[in-house]
Amino acid sequence: MPYSVILEDQFLATLHYLPVSFVATVHKPSPVPTTTTTVPPTTSTSTTTTTTTTPTTFSASTSTTVATSTTLKPATVIRRIARWPAALSQRSGRYVWRFPGLPAAFRSQWRLGTVNVILTGALMRFQDVHNMPVTGNMDTPTWLALLRAVLARQYNPTSYNVVYVQEALPQHLTLFQNGHSTFTTLVNTGIAVSPTEIGTHAVYLRYTSQTMSGTNPNGTHYSDPGIPWVSYFYGGDALHGFIRSSYGWPQSLGCVEMPFADAQTLWPQTPLGTMVTVQ
């Protein structure tokens, strides 16, 4: 089946990898019209009545024009097959937010039929669950795996998690799981000369512990071994543990720092593809 962004939205929503649900339009069959025709008598005075029934037909339709993705190279387009199961067809319907309590700054990032960060994160999550290279880009193996998952009804086995970082003082982080706030902690974000990236991004790399090194704003070099519970979401910006005398105000070089124990609690809930919104 040829790939389209609209179908990717529909399938990932159906399998619960997106924070929206796809509600298909239910087509009710039209009443069957009946025509009664009276045939005039020929050799007798009796009347013969013939009933004609018009068969009911159903035609699947779509309310949105299919948007062909530019992320799938022509060489990888899947061959057309004569018949596809109905579950793999583009259907008319609507999308409903599963978790309306999520921050508006996050919800504004998703738009039907466009390649956006929420769709990319959902695809990354799908690839991770299915033990595929986590690129966030659609390719032939991922598309085939998605089609198979739809047919087998292999739903997302994990909760839909969003990490929301607020830079207003005191700075803090909130974890939403399936739309419910389940964890919060004070954090430190980046200082003015090395700020944390604002916006919504997907976790793309993780470590239980690593050595972080780089250059300070004054040109000196730093190397900090044993930084625990690291989840990178944008360039060198990551969620991680870090020892400070206090938390809740800008102190880092772009990362979102928190106490070790809180970072350990958060880390299992930030698998690849998890959305992180900084506002």
N, C-alpha and C positions, 0 to 999 in steps of 0.2 A: 504494500500500500504506500503510495506517495506520501511524503512527510509534509506537514503544514504546522504552523505555530498554533492555529486554532485547535487542531486535533491534539497537539501536545498539551495545551491547556485543558481540554476536555478529559484526556486520559489521566493526567496527573491529578486533576481535581477529583475524578472518580475514584482514584486509588488513595486519596487522602494525603497526598504530598504537598498540596497547595492549601492555603488557609481559606479557600472558598470551596463550596460544593457545587457540582453541576446537577441541575434539576432538569431532566429531559421533559419536553412537552409531550403530554399524553394525547394522542389523537383518537377521539371517539368516532366509531363508524357512523356514517350518516344513516338516517332511517331509510329502509328499502322501499322505494316507490312501487306501487302496484297499480297496474292499468287493467281495467276490465273492459273487454270489447264484446258487444253483442252481435252475433252473426244472424242476419236475416234468414228466415226459413226458406227452403227451396221446394221440397215436395211435401212438406208437412207443416203443421202449425206449431211445432215444438221449437223452443229456443235453445241454442247451444252457447254456453258461456266459456270464453277462453281467458285465462289469467296469465299475463306476461310479467315476469320478475326481472328487474334490472340488477345485474351483479354489482356488489359494492367493491370499489377498488381503493387501495391505499398507496399513497406515494410519499416516501420520506422526503422531507424538505429541511432546509437550513435557513436560519434567520440572519446569519452572518456570512459575509463573503470570505472564502478561504484565503488566508494570507500565506503565500509560499515563503518558506524560510530561506534566507540567504546564507545560513550557517551550514547547510548541508551541501557539499560539493556535488555537481552533476554526476560525477563518476561513481558516487555512492548511493544514488537514488535506487531504491528497491524496485525490482521488476514488477510490472503490473500482473496481477493474477486475476483470472476470469471472475471468480466469486470470492467475496470476503464475508466473514460472519457479520451479522447485523451489529454486534457489539463494537465492531471496529469502524463503523461508519460515522460520518459527521452528522450529528443530530441537532435539531432545533431545541432550544431550551434557554435557561437563564442560570446565572451564577449568583450564589448567595454566600455572604461572609459567614463562615462557620463560627468565628470568634469576634463578634462585633465590639468586644471590649478592648481589643488591641489598639495601641496608640494610633491616632490619625496620621502621624508622621510615617508610620509603617504602612498602613493600609493604602496610602496615596501612591505607593510605589508600584502597585500592580494594575495592569490594564490589559483587558482581553485582546489577544491577537498580537501582542508585542513582545519582543524579547526584552525582558526587564529583570532586575536583580532578584525579585521574588521567584519568578519562573526559573531563573538560573539556579538559585539555591535549591528549589524543589528537584530539579534535574540532578544536581550534585548529590542530594540526599538519596534519590532513587539509585544512582550509580553506586553509591557507597553500600546501600543495603544489598544490592545485587552483585557485590564483589567485582565491580568493573572499575577501570581507571576513572578517577573523579576529576573530570575536566569542566563540567558545567556546559559543555558544548554537545549538540546533537550530532551523532554519527550513525552509520548503518548498524553496528552491533547494539548501540543503545536503543535505537528505534525498534529493532526486532525484539529486544528484551522487553521494551515497553508494551509492544503488541501482545507478546506472550503473557505478560503480567495481567493485562486487561482481560484476556480470555480466561486465565486461571483465577481471576479475582484475588490477586496477591496484593492485599492492601498494605500500606505503610505500617510496619510493626511498632514504630516508635511514636511518641507524642509529637505534636507540632510545637516546637520551641522557638521563642523569640527573646533575645536579650536586649533590654532597653536601658541605655546609659544616658543619664541626665546630667548635663554639665552645670546646671544651676546649683549654687551652694545651698546646703552641703551636697556635694556630688555623690550620686549613688547609682546603683545598678539594680534592675528588677528583672527576674526571670519569669516569663509567661510560659506555661505549659498548657496546651489546648485552651488558650485564652484566659487561664486563671493565674494570678500572681502567686507563685509558690516560694519565692526566695528573694531577699533583698539584702544588700550590703553597701556600706560606704566604699567609695573608690576614689582614686586619684587619676585625673586625665592629664593631657600634655600641657606644658607651660606655653606661654605666648609665642616663643621663638620656635617651638616644636610641638604644635597643637595636634590633638587627636582628630582624625578625619571625621568630619560631620557627614551624616547620611546613613543609608542602609547598605550593609555589605554581608557577604556570606563567609562563614568560616571555611578556610581552604587548606589549613595546615595545623597540625597539633602535635604537642610533645608533652609527656609527663614531666620531663625536666630537660633543660638545656642551658648552655652557656650563651648569654647574650653579650654581644660586643658591638662597639661602634664609636662614633665621635661625638663628644659633648659640644654644646654651642660655642664654648670658648676654644675649641680646637684640640683639646686633650682627648686621649683615647680611654675608653672604659671596657672592661671585660668582667662580667658578673656571672660566675658559675652557679650551677644548681638552682636556676630560676624554675619554680615548679608550676605545673598545671597551665600550660601555655596553649592558647587557641588564637591563631592569627586570622584576622578578618579583613585587613587592608594593608598591603605592603608590609612594613615592619610594625604596624600597630597590632597589638594582641591583648587578649584578656589573660592575666596571669597573677600569680602571687608575688608579693614583694614586701619586704620588711621596711616599714616606716614608723616614725614615732606617732604619726597621726594620719587620718584619712578623711577625705571629703573635699579636697581642694586641689588645684593643678600643681603637680610636682614631677610628673614623668616626662619622658621625651616622646610622647605620643601614645604609649600603651595605656591600658586601663588596669591600674594596679589595685590589688585588694589584699587583705590578710591571707596568710597561707591556708588557714582552715576554711575560709570562705571560698578561696580559689579551688580547693579540693572538692568542696561541695558542688560548685558550679560546673567543673570540668566534665563530668560524665554526661551532663545535659547539653553540651555544645559539640555534638558530632559534626562531621563535615556537612556543609550545606546549611547549618544553623544560621538564621538571620540575626545580625547585630545592628541595632539602630542607635546612633549617637546623636543626641540633640541638645 
